[in-house]
């Protein structure tokens, strides 16, 4: 026979209600009491209030989480993977905290175990020291939602690229790494499609050295100029030469960066001018600017990123050597004239060829181009101007290229622009000028 007890209140010996029913509201426990389930007992129907029961024994190896539990994870000795529960139900909850503030050194990976995380099919990798994360399973559309402050939009191995190397500056939501010398662009987080996975770039090689000749030396060719379109890291104006050029995808690795030096200027007969050196980032190589010819004493080809200018009735060098698309530079101008007065040809530039020289005209260096990839619009990769007899002025140059000397030494190319060195005038002792060194700039969205 079933027994029934009908009562609205159950009191303890002190007369305090420990169970009370009032208008369909049932209160268990008196003020200050602790309600404890017996060992082995379980509860249903009460639901959770967004809290978890913390396991205070830190995890040091990979494990599978149980709904309702929070875990301290110690990655001091190595990375750890926490696998979320399989076949979760709405309201399931899991939390995790960085035990030793070492997630940046050895990452925590939260494996999704077949469910989505914030609506995306990516595992979640965290590299922030000292962070705590709480995941609540919502439904099949969004999956596990991260409800902690600071990382509520985390949706994959890493939303955005994280990298080091060079001189790092920011512009809004974008980071800019500038290399004026050799270094390494080291990627520690490769991002995902919800954040960023590619980098824009500008790679400029060293400019070629200017020359002297019997009557006027040619200007050095500009270093090769290669740039992406800027579509991946917005809010700046790329040069027209980057139109349609895609940003580069990156992976977790170190990318060695080479920044080309400018070529040295040459004197009449000896020593000759030298070409600029290549600049390299990832799959992008910009060729050094071609050296300026020294007439019948030219040491060899003036070809390069942009061609060097000719001297003493010699032709200018060929730009875009080796060829790439879009072209990285242009041809140098020819050296021409009638003895004993000759005019050196201008070195080629990124966006225009150098002009020809003559007995009355000194070739101007070809124009470079301008980009604001590092937030400030700067002209780069202009060719050096050709040299000539005094008192006529030497050929002009722009965008980092050096002007040619009119009966005087040429002007050096500007450092970190890849400008060609200016050609010297007729005095054999006057040297052609050194070309400007190159530069490598990398830009990406980081937040």
PyMOL commands that set and color helices and strands:
alter all, ss='L'
color gray80, all
select helices_A, chain A and resi 240-242+295-297
alter helices_A, ss='H'
color red, helices_A
select strands_A, chain A and resi 9-11+17-22+25-28+53-59+63-64+69-73+80-83+93-98+108-111+124-126+132-139+143-146+161-164+167-171+174-179+183-190+198-204+225-227+248-249+254-258+279-281+284-286+336-338+341-343+369-371+378-380+439-445
alter strands_A, ss='S'
color yellow, strands_A
deselect
rebuild
show_as cartoon
